[in-house]
Amino acid sequence: MSDFTEQTLRQKLANLSNHSNSIQTTSSWLLKNHNNREIIIRVWLKTVRKENKGAKVVNLLYVANDVAQNARKACPQFKDDFFPAIESAFRHCCELKAKEVENAIGKLIHVWKERQIYSQSQCKRLQEAHQQMKLSGSFPSPAGKNNGKLKNSQPNQFIVEEAKKNAQDVLVSLKRLQNPPSTERDIRIQLSKYPDNISCPEKLQSVQNSEEAKALLAQNEEALPMLEDYVKRLKEETKERESLETNLNMLIQNVRMSIEHHEKLCRDVKRREDRIKADLLEVEKTFESLPDLTAEMPNAPLPTLEALFQKRK
């Protein structure tokens, strides 16, 4: 384990290829150095976040998968500590919009769920990140892009297609906010484990020597990517909630206009119904006022045509 250095780790991650031998060799090396897992996880997440090539990201995800599966016996804590970084990496992958990354994430979630590598709740959170990717979906939503238009244009008449689109936007926002970042307990617990010194500059005076300063710096570098990602997602959640509020106000307005529209239709139908009933009564009255020809006519046979002409002469 004496061969472990951060520089060596970065080099091994940079040299990863899509060959199974490369993935397994790197994974074995990481597991052997599991005592340095905090550094490994921090550097792995940084590498994922800096990478913009889908194929390279897939290789990094497969290494994490191999570590998570094999760490169950060698070092279960390694697997658990890796989860927040994996979740953060999945959400970062939404920005790449690479089909190969999306497919790889779907396969990994299926394997982890089937083999119980991670719990049902953890897999559910990863599936939500995967779903966001499918929707091209990190926050903000497409509805959010139209916020300016929605605020500045208040419709004055009911349009069915616009009302349908508005309702769909509300449903999409509600679906995305089912499990928002603000309810993620694990990430908050993970962040709370770090000492107050890294967030309060006033407490830095308690640092006695360079070793304590280096240890504090390492914790800060480890916590920073996770915190930045979490804060970013909280901001995006806030934007999504603002978008949802706007869409809900529009939905309320559309519902009111829909009620007015259908009430008007009902009044028109009622008016036409009353007119038809009045016409029907008039027809009935006219019909009843006609003479009863059947009562006046005798049962005798009608005169012939010749007889009628004779009467005229």
QUIRA-V130355 format. One record per residue. N is the residue number from 1. PSI is psi in radians with two decimals (none if undefined). NEAR is the number of other ideal C-beta (glycine too) atoms within 8 Angstrom. D_FIRST is the distance of its C-alpha to the first C-alpha in Angstrom with 1 decimal. Layout:
N;PSI;NEAR;D_FIRST + N;PSI;NEAR;D_FIRST
This chain:
1;-0.12;6;0.0 + 2;-0.24;3;3.8 + 3;0.01;5;5.3 + 4;2.17;8;5.8 + 5;2.79;6;9.5 + 6;-0.63;7;12.5 + 7;-0.72;6;14.2 + 8;-0.72;9;11.9 + 9;-0.84;12;12.2 + 10;-0.68;10;15.9 + 11;-0.73;8;16.3 + 12;-0.71;10;14.9 + 13;-0.63;13;17.2 + 14;-0.54;7;20.0 + 15;0.10;7;19.8 + 16;2.47;12;20.1 + 17;3.06;6;23.2 + 18;0.11;8;25.3 + 19;2.44;6;24.4 + 20;-0.60;5;22.9 + 21;-0.71;6;20.5 + 22;-0.76;12;19.1 + 23;-0.85;14;18.9 + 24;-0.68;9;17.3 + 25;-0.79;8;14.6 + 26;-0.73;12;13.6 + 27;-0.77;12;14.0 + 28;-0.71;9;11.8 + 29;-0.69;9;8.9 + 30;-0.74;11;9.9 + 31;-0.64;13;10.3 + 32;-0.51;7;6.9 + 33;0.62;11;6.0 + 34;-0.35;12;9.4 + 35;-0.34;5;9.2 + 36;0.47;8;9.6 + 37;-0.53;13;12.4 + 38;-0.76;9;15.1 + 39;-0.72;11;14.0 + 40;-0.82;12;13.4 + 41;-0.75;12;16.8 + 42;-0.85;12;18.5 + 43;-0.68;12;17.5 + 44;-0.81;13;18.4 + 45;-0.72;13;21.7 + 46;-0.71;9;22.5 + 47;-0.73;12;22.0 + 48;-0.78;13;24.3 + 49;-0.49;10;26.9 + 50;-0.39;6;27.1 + 51;2.32;9;27.4 + 52;0.08;4;31.1 + 53;2.20;6;30.9 + 54;-0.74;10;31.2 + 55;-0.71;8;29.4 + 56;-0.71;9;26.2 + 57;-0.72;14;26.3 + 58;-0.75;12;26.8 + 59;-0.74;13;23.6 + 60;-0.66;15;21.6 + 61;-0.67;14;23.5 + 62;-0.59;12;22.7 + 63;-0.78;15;18.9 + 64;-0.69;13;19.5 + 65;-0.78;11;21.7 + 66;-0.69;11;19.3 + 67;-0.82;14;16.7 + 68;-0.72;14;19.6 + 69;-0.71;10;21.0 + 70;-0.26;11;18.0 + 71;-0.20;14;16.7 + 72;-0.63;9;19.9 + 73;-0.75;5;18.6 + 74;-0.79;8;14.9 + 75;1.48;9;15.1 + 76;-0.56;8;18.7 + 77;-0.54;7;18.3 + 78;-0.80;13;16.1 + 79;-0.78;14;19.2 + 80;-0.71;7;21.6 + 81;-0.43;11;20.0 + 82;-0.42;14;19.9 + 83;-0.88;11;23.7 + 84;-0.67;11;25.2 + 85;-0.68;14;23.3 + 86;-0.78;11;24.5 + 87;-0.76;13;28.0 + 88;-0.70;13;28.0 + 89;-0.71;14;26.9 + 90;-0.76;13;29.7 + 91;-0.61;12;32.3 + 92;-0.60;11;31.3 + 93;-0.34;15;31.8 + 94;-0.56;13;35.4 + 95;-0.41;6;36.0 + 96;-0.63;10;34.9 + 97;0.77;6;37.6 + 98;2.21;9;36.1 + 99;-0.67;6;37.3 + 100;-0.62;9;34.2 + 101;-0.74;14;32.1 + 102;-0.77;12;34.7 + 103;-0.71;8;34.7 + 104;-0.74;11;30.9 + 105;-0.74;15;30.9 + 106;-0.74;9;33.8 + 107;-0.76;8;32.1 + 108;-0.77;11;28.9 + 109;-0.74;12;31.0 + 110;-0.78;8;33.0 + 111;-0.80;11;30.0 + 112;-0.61;14;28.5 + 113;-0.76;10;31.9 + 114;-0.70;6;32.8 + 115;0.05;7;29.6 + 116;0.69;7;29.5 + 117;-0.77;9;26.0 + 118;2.77;11;27.5 + 119;2.92;6;30.7 + 120;-0.75;6;34.2 + 121;-0.67;6;34.5 + 122;-0.75;11;31.2 + 123;-0.60;12;32.2 + 124;-0.71;9;35.6 + 125;-0.67;11;34.2 + 126;-0.63;15;32.3 + 127;-0.60;9;35.5 + 128;-0.72;10;37.4 + 129;-0.68;14;35.1 + 130;-0.68;13;35.7 + 131;-0.67;9;39.4 + 132;-0.68;12;39.5 + 133;-0.72;16;38.1 + 134;-0.65;8;40.9 + 135;0.02;8;43.4 + 136;0.50;6;42.0 + 137;0.34;11;41.8 + 138;2.89;8;39.6 + 139;2.69;11;42.0 + 140;2.85;8;44.6 + 141;2.92;13;46.8 + 142;-0.56;7;49.5 + 143;-0.64;14;52.0 + 144;-0.54;12;50.4 + 145;-0.41;7;51.2 + 146;0.22;8;54.9 + 147;-0.77;11;55.0 + 148;-0.74;6;57.2 + 149;-0.72;7;59.7 + 150;-0.65;10;59.8 + 151;-0.58;7;60.5 + 152;-0.26;5;63.2 + 153;1.90;6;65.0 + 154;1.97;4;66.6 + 155;2.48;10;68.4 + 156;0.05;3;72.1 + 157;2.73;5;72.6 + 158;2.12;10;70.8 + 159;2.10;7;69.0 + 160;-0.82;6;67.5 + 161;-0.71;6;64.8 + 162;-0.68;9;63.6 + 163;-0.69;12;63.6 + 164;-0.78;8;61.5 + 165;-0.72;8;58.9 + 166;-0.77;12;58.8 + 167;-0.69;10;58.2 + 168;-0.70;8;55.4 + 169;-0.70;12;53.7 + 170;-0.77;13;53.9 + 171;-0.73;8;52.4 + 172;-0.78;12;49.5 + 173;-0.75;14;48.7 + 174;-0.68;9;49.0 + 175;-0.72;7;46.7 + 176;-0.43;13;44.0 + 177;0.19;10;44.5 + 178;-0.75;7;44.1 + 179;1.31;7;40.6 + 180;2.87;10;40.2 + 181;-0.55;10;37.2 + 182;-0.26;6;39.1 + 183;0.10;6;38.8 + 184;1.80;11;35.0 + 185;-0.72;6;34.0 + 186;-0.75;9;30.3 + 187;-0.63;12;29.7 + 188;-0.67;8;31.8 + 189;-0.75;8;29.9 + 190;-0.76;9;26.6 + 191;-0.56;11;28.1 + 192;-0.29;6;29.8 + 193;-0.32;5;26.5 + 194;2.57;9;25.9 + 195;2.74;6;27.6 + 196;-0.40;6;31.1 + 197;-0.57;10;30.1 + 198;-0.25;10;28.8 + 199;-0.22;5;32.2 + 200;1.80;8;34.6 + 201;-0.49;4;34.8 + 202;-0.51;5;37.0 + 203;-0.04;8;34.3 + 204;-0.31;9;32.1 + 205;-0.34;5;34.3 + 206;-0.18;6;32.4 + 207;2.20;9;29.3 + 208;-0.62;4;29.2 + 209;3.12;6;26.7 + 210;-0.54;5;24.4 + 211;-0.76;6;21.3 + 212;-0.67;9;23.2 + 213;-0.73;9;24.4 + 214;-0.72;8;20.9 + 215;-0.72;8;19.8 + 216;-0.69;13;23.2 + 217;-0.71;8;22.8 + 218;-0.72;10;19.5 + 219;-0.67;11;21.3 + 220;-0.76;9;24.3 + 221;-0.54;8;22.6 + 222;-0.70;13;21.1 + 223;-0.51;11;24.5 + 224;-0.88;8;26.7 + 225;-0.70;12;26.3 + 226;-0.75;15;26.8 + 227;-0.75;9;29.8 + 228;-0.73;8;31.3 + 229;-0.73;12;31.2 + 230;-0.76;13;32.8 + 231;-0.71;8;35.4 + 232;-0.77;8;36.2 + 233;-0.54;11;36.8 + 234;-0.69;10;38.9 + 235;-0.74;8;41.0 + 236;-0.61;12;41.5 + 237;-0.72;13;42.5 + 238;-0.76;8;45.0 + 239;-0.71;11;46.5 + 240;-0.67;16;46.7 + 241;-0.67;9;48.5 + 242;-0.72;10;50.9 + 243;-0.73;14;51.5 + 244;-0.71;13;52.1 + 245;-0.78;8;54.6 + 246;-0.79;12;56.5 + 247;-0.62;14;56.6 + 248;-0.71;9;57.7 + 249;-0.71;8;60.6 + 250;-0.66;10;61.5 + 251;-0.74;11;61.4 + 252;-0.76;8;63.7 + 253;-0.72;10;66.1 + 254;-0.68;14;66.0 + 255;-0.75;8;66.8 + 256;-0.77;8;69.7 + 257;-0.61;12;71.0 + 258;-0.72;10;70.7 + 259;-0.81;8;72.7 + 260;-0.72;9;75.4 + 261;-0.81;9;75.4 + 262;-0.53;8;75.9 + 263;-0.68;8;78.4 + 264;-0.75;8;80.4 + 265;-0.74;8;80.3 + 266;-0.72;8;81.6 + 267;-0.72;8;84.4 + 268;-0.77;8;85.4 + 269;-0.73;8;85.4 + 270;-0.71;8;87.4 + 271;-0.75;8;89.9 + 272;-0.66;8;90.3 + 273;-0.76;8;90.7 + 274;-0.67;8;93.5 + 275;-0.73;8;95.2 + 276;-0.71;8;95.2 + 277;-0.71;8;96.5 + 278;-0.74;8;99.3 + 279;-0.66;8;100.2 + 280;-0.72;8;100.3 + 281;-0.70;8;102.7 + 282;-0.73;8;104.9 + 283;-0.74;8;105.0 + 284;-0.73;8;105.9 + 285;-0.76;8;108.7 + 286;-0.71;8;110.1 + 287;-0.71;7;110.0 + 288;-0.47;6;111.8 + 289;-0.22;5;114.5 + 290;2.52;6;115.5 + 291;2.63;4;118.8 + 292;1.63;6;118.7 + 293;-0.48;6;120.4 + 294;-0.51;5;120.2 + 295;-0.57;5;122.5 + 296;-0.44;6;125.2 + 297;2.23;5;125.4 + 298;2.98;3;127.8 + 299;-0.01;2;127.0 + 300;2.68;4;129.7 + 301;2.63;3;128.8 + 302;2.57;4;128.2 + 303;2.69;6;131.1 + 304;2.97;6;131.1 + 305;-0.63;5;130.7 + 306;-0.66;6;134.4 + 307;-0.66;8;135.5 + 308;-0.70;9;133.5 + 309;-0.63;8;135.1 + 310;-0.67;7;138.5 + 311;-0.62;7;137.9 + 312;-0.65;5;137.1 + 313;none;4;140.5
